[in-house]
Amino acid sequence: MPSRIYLDYNATTPVDPAVLEAMLPFFSGEFGNAASIHTTGQNARSGVETAREQVAALINAYPQEIVFTSGGTESDNHAIFGMFNPTNYTDVNLISTVIEHEAVLNTCQSLAARGVTVAYLAANRDGQIDPQHLRDLLREIPDTSLVSVMHANNELGTVQPLEEIGHIASEADVYFHTDAVQSAGKLPIDVNALQVDLLSLSAHKIYGPKGVGALYIRSGTPLRQFLFGGHHQRGFRPGTENVAGIVGFGKAAELAAASLEHNATRISALRDDLERDLLQRIPQSRVNAATAPRTPNTTNILFPGVDGEALLIALDLKGLSCSTGSACSSGAIEPSHVLTAIGLIPAEARSSLRFSLGRHTTRQEIDAALLAIPQAVEQLREISPNYPQGNVLQKLSQI
């Protein structure tokens, strides 16, 4: 068995060696401030602008439409808060979905508390949004300023019909934002085909460094300033740039674009094998959102009668890393809002685990996981009062 099986790539990814190599000079020899006009500063500026071109190429945007941020959360916050006038929140509306990442949901809730009318699109059993529901809401709710629908769900991997959603938003003359943190580098993205005006990205999901992200802002989109300071990045994001991180993000984007098709084919085959064999080996297990189009690396599996947190710990002790859901919700008492939104009862949501594969996942690791996971589920079911064959106290009382 491999020393450690990492199946939590949706939470974060290791920095690619080529990314680290690209970053290293900007910690020491090329340490300049990218806003300085002397040669040392301009060398740093060159690294930033090259990265801007690389990130833009990943989503078929213009480099000047890319603003670097501290990560996906900041990008989501800026995209949503930036579309509303802070002096008048009461006569504007926002439409999002019930399965968004907390970076979007909590921003929507903050705006709702200030007077913005927020409507949420429901998701079906596979975690997909019905575009017709959006069309109906746009007719019912006048003066909608923004629609925010994620591209791929972080827990299920479900991919939304963004091209159709973008067309509907464009027809209604409403600005459209998507959180593409989990789809970038896994799925082809073309901001023009999707008709998005704002798109959020994060470096550490595509084998880049943590603490750096980007916001695509289509030229002409009236996004207001979110932070205040100097005139960096056309005033959209003041503050000294994280040059090394940005350079790493650019290199990661370049590598992701070059290897996207190959990785998607290889990883999806491993994911499908993992799903199929686990369902065969573990009675009553099932894949959540099984029939929806999904990112090639993600599966979310329900193991009835087993507490997900207990299973996660048991697998961790066996050397396997996975997740009960979003890494940003770790420690939460409530069941996953995504899983309950698609119709799972709380007990089912708490019995589900997410396995997300990555560039470095091997066949040997999948084979090892196919031994470890059924063993752990069987052991926990034997002592579970929630599984018919596993109530030990009841069995003992009958002896």
SESE-542966 format. One record per residue (C-alpha): x, y, z; residue number from 1; residue in one letter. Coordinates in steps of 0.2 Angstrom, whole numbers, padded with zeros to 4 digits. Example, Ala and Ser with C-alpha at 12.3 -4.5 7.8 and 13.67 -1.06 7.14 Angstrom:
REM SESE-542966
- 0062,-0022,0039,1,A
- 0068,-0005,0036,2,S
This chain:
REM SESE-542966
- 0000,0000,0000,1,M
- 0007,0018,-0004,2,P
- 0013,0027,0012,3,S
- -0001,0040,0010,4,R
- -0016,0040,-0002,5,I
- -0022,0058,-0005,6,Y
- -0039,0059,-0012,7,L
- -0044,0077,-0007,8,D
- -0038,0087,-0022,9,Y
- -0053,0098,-0022,10,N
- -0047,0104,-0005,11,A
- -0030,0109,-0011,12,T
- -0016,0102,-0023,13,T
- 0003,0101,-0020,14,P
- 0013,0114,-0029,15,V
- 0020,0107,-0045,16,D
- 0039,0107,-0046,17,P
- 0039,0118,-0061,18,A
- 0028,0130,-0052,19,V
- 0040,0131,-0038,20,L
- 0055,0133,-0049,21,E
- 0046,0148,-0058,22,A
- 0043,0156,-0041,23,M
- 0060,0154,-0033,24,L
- 0069,0169,-0041,25,P
- 0055,0181,-0035,26,F
- 0059,0177,-0017,27,F
- 0077,0183,-0018,28,S
- 0086,0189,-0034,29,G
- 0070,0196,-0042,30,E
- 0063,0203,-0026,31,F
- 0058,0220,-0033,32,G
- 0041,0229,-0030,33,N
- 0031,0227,-0046,34,A
- 0025,0245,-0044,35,A
- 0043,0252,-0044,36,S
- 0049,0260,-0060,37,I
- 0068,0255,-0059,38,H
- 0075,0239,-0067,39,T
- 0073,0229,-0051,40,T
- 0054,0233,-0050,41,G
- 0051,0231,-0068,42,Q
- 0059,0214,-0068,43,N
- 0045,0209,-0055,44,A
- 0032,0218,-0066,45,R
- 0037,0207,-0081,46,S
- 0034,0192,-0070,47,G
- 0017,0198,-0065,48,V
- 0012,0203,-0083,49,E
- 0018,0186,-0090,50,T
- 0007,0177,-0077,51,A
- -0008,0188,-0081,52,R
- -0006,0182,-0099,53,E
- -0005,0164,-0094,54,Q
- -0020,0165,-0083,55,V
- -0030,0174,-0096,56,A
- -0026,0161,-0109,57,A
- -0033,0147,-0097,58,L
- -0050,0155,-0099,59,I
- -0049,0163,-0116,60,N
- -0049,0181,-0109,61,A
- -0038,0197,-0112,62,Y
- -0024,0199,-0100,63,P
- -0031,0216,-0095,64,Q
- -0047,0208,-0089,65,E
- -0037,0198,-0075,66,I
- -0035,0205,-0058,67,V
- -0025,0196,-0045,68,F
- -0032,0193,-0028,69,T
- -0028,0183,-0012,70,S
- -0039,0168,-0018,71,G
- -0056,0162,-0023,72,G
- -0065,0169,-0008,73,T
- -0059,0187,-0011,74,E
- -0063,0185,-0029,75,S
- -0081,0180,-0025,76,D
- -0083,0194,-0013,77,N
- -0077,0207,-0024,78,H
- -0087,0201,-0039,79,A
- -0103,0201,-0029,80,I
- -0101,0216,-0017,81,F
- -0093,0226,-0031,82,G
- -0109,0226,-0042,83,M
- -0120,0235,-0028,84,F
- -0120,0253,-0023,85,N
- -0116,0253,-0004,86,P
- -0127,0269,-0002,87,T
- -0143,0260,-0009,88,N
- -0146,0242,-0007,89,Y
- -0165,0242,-0006,90,T
- -0170,0243,-0024,91,D
- -0158,0230,-0032,92,V
- -0159,0211,-0033,93,N
- -0147,0196,-0034,94,L
- -0150,0179,-0040,95,I
- -0139,0164,-0034,96,S
- -0141,0146,-0030,97,T
- -0143,0135,-0014,98,V
- -0128,0125,-0018,99,I
- -0115,0139,-0019,100,E
- -0098,0139,-0009,101,H
- -0099,0148,0007,102,E
- -0089,0162,-0001,103,A
- -0104,0166,-0012,104,V
- -0118,0161,0000,105,L
- -0112,0171,0015,106,N
- -0109,0186,0004,107,T
- -0127,0185,-0002,108,C
- -0133,0184,0016,109,Q
- -0123,0199,0020,110,S
- -0131,0209,0006,111,L
- -0148,0202,0011,112,A
- -0145,0209,0028,113,A
- -0142,0226,0021,114,R
- -0158,0226,0011,115,G
- -0154,0218,-0006,116,V
- -0167,0206,-0012,117,T
- -0159,0189,-0014,118,V
- -0167,0174,-0023,119,A
- -0160,0157,-0024,120,Y
- -0161,0144,-0038,121,L
- -0165,0126,-0032,122,A
- -0155,0111,-0037,123,A
- -0162,0094,-0043,124,N
- -0156,0077,-0036,125,R
- -0141,0078,-0046,126,D
- -0136,0095,-0040,127,G
- -0141,0104,-0057,128,Q
- -0150,0121,-0059,129,I
- -0164,0122,-0071,130,D
- -0161,0137,-0083,131,P
- -0179,0139,-0085,132,Q
- -0181,0143,-0067,133,H
- -0168,0157,-0069,134,L
- -0178,0164,-0084,135,R
- -0194,0164,-0074,136,D
- -0186,0172,-0059,137,L
- -0179,0186,-0070,138,L
- -0196,0189,-0076,139,R
- -0203,0189,-0058,140,E
- -0190,0200,-0050,141,I
- -0187,0217,-0059,142,P
- -0170,0226,-0057,143,D
- -0159,0211,-0055,144,T
- -0141,0217,-0055,145,S
- -0132,0201,-0054,146,L
- -0134,0182,-0057,147,V
- -0120,0171,-0048,148,S
- -0120,0153,-0052,149,V
- -0105,0142,-0049,150,M
- -0097,0132,-0064,151,H
- -0094,0116,-0054,152,A
- -0099,0111,-0037,153,N
- -0085,0108,-0025,154,N
- -0093,0094,-0016,155,E
- -0102,0084,-0030,156,L
- -0092,0090,-0045,157,G
- -0109,0093,-0054,158,T
- -0106,0105,-0069,159,V
- -0120,0118,-0072,160,Q
- -0126,0122,-0089,161,P
- -0117,0139,-0089,162,L
- -0118,0143,-0108,163,E
- -0137,0142,-0107,164,E
- -0137,0152,-0091,165,I
- -0125,0165,-0098,166,G
- -0137,0167,-0113,167,H
- -0152,0169,-0102,168,I
- -0143,0183,-0091,169,A
- -0137,0191,-0107,170,S
- -0154,0192,-0115,171,E
- -0161,0200,-0099,172,A
- -0146,0212,-0098,173,D
- -0141,0206,-0081,174,V
- -0122,0204,-0076,175,Y
- -0117,0186,-0074,176,F
- -0103,0179,-0061,177,H
- -0097,0162,-0059,178,T
- -0086,0154,-0046,179,D
- -0075,0143,-0057,180,A
- -0063,0138,-0043,181,V
- -0067,0120,-0045,182,Q
- -0068,0119,-0064,183,S
- -0053,0128,-0069,184,A
- -0039,0116,-0075,185,G
- -0052,0102,-0076,186,K
- -0064,0108,-0089,187,L
- -0061,0119,-0104,188,P
- -0067,0137,-0100,189,I
- -0071,0151,-0113,190,D
- -0078,0166,-0105,191,V
- -0085,0172,-0121,192,N
- -0094,0156,-0125,193,A
- -0101,0156,-0107,194,L
- -0105,0174,-0108,195,Q
- -0099,0177,-0091,196,V
- -0094,0195,-0085,197,D
- -0085,0190,-0069,198,L
- -0076,0174,-0065,199,L
- -0067,0168,-0049,200,S
- -0051,0158,-0049,201,L
- -0039,0151,-0036,202,S
- -0021,0145,-0039,203,A
- -0020,0132,-0025,204,H
- -0033,0121,-0034,205,K
- -0023,0119,-0050,206,I
- -0006,0115,-0042,207,Y
- -0001,0133,-0038,208,G
- 0003,0142,-0022,209,P
- -0010,0146,-0008,210,K
- -0015,0164,-0005,211,G
- -0017,0170,-0023,212,V
- -0032,0170,-0035,213,G
- -0039,0180,-0049,214,A
- -0055,0188,-0054,215,L
- -0059,0190,-0072,216,Y
- -0068,0206,-0076,217,I
- -0075,0208,-0093,218,R
- -0071,0225,-0101,219,S
- -0085,0237,-0097,220,G
- -0092,0228,-0082,221,T
- -0096,0242,-0069,222,P
- -0087,0234,-0055,223,L
- -0084,0246,-0040,224,R
- -0068,0246,-0030,225,Q
- -0068,0234,-0016,226,F
- -0052,0239,-0007,227,L
- -0044,0256,-0006,228,F
- -0026,0261,-0007,229,G
- -0014,0264,-0021,230,G
- -0017,0262,-0040,231,H
- -0012,0244,-0042,232,H
- -0021,0234,-0055,233,Q
- -0030,0248,-0062,234,R
- -0037,0252,-0045,235,G
- -0047,0236,-0044,236,F
- -0035,0228,-0031,237,R
- -0023,0240,-0023,238,P
- -0009,0234,-0013,239,G
- 0009,0227,-0017,240,T
- 0007,0212,-0028,241,E
- 0012,0195,-0021,242,N
- 0024,0193,-0036,243,V
- 0031,0176,-0032,244,A
- 0013,0169,-0029,245,G
- 0006,0177,-0045,246,I
- 0021,0170,-0055,247,V
- 0017,0153,-0048,248,G
- -0001,0155,-0052,249,F
- 0003,0159,-0070,250,G
- 0014,0144,-0072,251,K
- 0001,0133,-0065,252,A
- -0012,0140,-0077,253,A
- 0000,0137,-0091,254,E
- 0003,0119,-0086,255,L
- -0016,0116,-0083,256,A
- -0020,0122,-0100,257,A
- -0007,0111,-0108,258,A
- -0012,0095,-0099,259,S
- -0031,0097,-0097,260,L
- -0037,0085,-0110,261,E
- -0024,0071,-0105,262,H
- -0027,0073,-0086,263,N
- -0046,0073,-0088,264,A
- -0046,0057,-0098,265,T
- -0034,0048,-0086,266,R
- -0042,0054,-0070,267,I
- -0060,0051,-0075,268,S
- -0055,0033,-0079,269,A
- -0048,0031,-0061,270,L
- -0063,0040,-0053,271,R
- -0075,0029,-0063,272,D
- -0066,0013,-0057,273,D
- -0066,0019,-0039,274,L
- -0085,0022,-0040,275,E
- -0089,0006,-0048,276,R
- -0079,-0005,-0037,277,D
- -0084,0003,-0021,278,L
- -0103,0001,-0026,279,L
- -0099,-0017,-0029,280,Q
- -0090,-0020,-0013,281,R
- -0100,-0010,-0001,282,I
- -0119,-0015,0000,283,P
- -0132,-0001,-0001,284,Q
- -0119,0012,-0006,285,S
- -0123,0025,-0019,286,R
- -0115,0039,-0029,287,V
- -0123,0056,-0025,288,N
- -0127,0066,-0041,289,A
- -0122,0050,-0051,290,A
- -0131,0055,-0068,291,T
- -0126,0073,-0069,292,A
- -0111,0079,-0079,293,P
- -0097,0081,-0067,294,R
- -0079,0086,-0066,295,T
- -0068,0071,-0070,296,P
- -0060,0070,-0053,297,N
- -0074,0071,-0041,298,T
- -0086,0058,-0033,299,T
- -0097,0059,-0018,300,N
- -0103,0043,-0011,301,I
- -0116,0039,0002,302,L
- -0112,0024,0014,303,F
- -0128,0021,0024,304,P
- -0127,0017,0042,305,G
- -0110,0025,0044,306,V
- -0105,0042,0052,307,D
- -0095,0051,0039,308,G
- -0084,0060,0052,309,E
- -0080,0043,0060,310,A
- -0076,0035,0043,311,L
- -0065,0050,0038,312,L
- -0055,0047,0054,313,I
- -0054,0028,0051,314,A
- -0048,0031,0034,315,L
- -0035,0043,0040,316,D
- -0029,0031,0052,317,L
- -0027,0019,0037,318,K
- -0017,0032,0028,319,G
- -0031,0039,0016,320,L
- -0035,0057,0015,321,S
- -0053,0062,0009,322,C
- -0067,0074,0015,323,S
- -0084,0075,0021,324,T
- -0087,0090,0010,325,G
- -0080,0107,0008,326,S
- -0063,0110,0017,327,A
- -0070,0128,0021,328,C
- -0084,0119,0031,329,S
- -0073,0107,0042,330,S
- -0079,0107,0060,331,G
- -0097,0112,0055,332,A
- -0110,0103,0066,333,I
- -0124,0105,0052,334,E
- -0124,0092,0038,335,P
- -0118,0098,0021,336,S
- -0130,0112,0014,337,H
- -0126,0105,-0003,338,V
- -0131,0087,0000,339,L
- -0147,0092,0010,340,T
- -0151,0104,-0005,341,A
- -0152,0090,-0017,342,I
- -0164,0080,-0006,343,G
- -0153,0070,0006,344,L
- -0160,0069,0023,345,I
- -0147,0074,0037,346,P
- -0142,0056,0041,347,A
- -0138,0053,0023,348,E
- -0128,0069,0021,349,A
- -0118,0064,0037,350,R
- -0115,0047,0029,351,S
- -0107,0054,0013,352,S
- -0089,0056,0009,353,L
- -0081,0066,-0005,354,R
- -0066,0058,-0015,355,F
- -0057,0070,-0027,356,S
- -0043,0063,-0037,357,L
- -0028,0073,-0045,358,G
- -0014,0074,-0057,359,R
- -0003,0063,-0045,360,H
- -0016,0049,-0041,361,T
- -0010,0032,-0047,362,T
- -0018,0016,-0051,363,R
- -0009,0008,-0036,364,Q
- -0017,0021,-0024,365,E
- -0034,0018,-0031,366,I
- -0032,-0001,-0028,367,D
- -0026,0002,-0011,368,A
- -0041,0014,-0008,369,A
- -0052,0000,-0014,370,L
- -0046,-0011,0000,371,L
- -0046,0002,0014,372,A
- -0063,0010,0011,373,I
- -0074,-0006,0012,374,P
- -0064,-0013,0027,375,Q
- -0067,0004,0036,376,A
- -0086,0004,0032,377,V
- -0088,-0014,0037,378,E
- -0079,-0011,0054,379,Q
- -0090,0005,0057,380,L
- -0106,-0004,0052,381,R
- -0103,-0018,0064,382,E
- -0104,-0006,0079,383,I
- -0117,0006,0072,384,S
- -0134,0007,0080,385,P
- -0140,0015,0063,386,N
- -0136,0000,0052,387,Y
- -0148,-0015,0054,388,P
- -0134,-0028,0054,389,Q
- -0123,-0018,0066,390,G
- -0132,-0015,0082,391,N
- -0119,-0023,0094,392,V
- -0129,-0019,0110,393,L
- -0145,-0027,0103,394,Q
- -0135,-0042,0097,395,K
- -0128,-0044,0115,396,L
- -0145,-0043,0123,397,S
- -0151,-0057,0113,398,Q
- -0137,-0069,0118,399,I
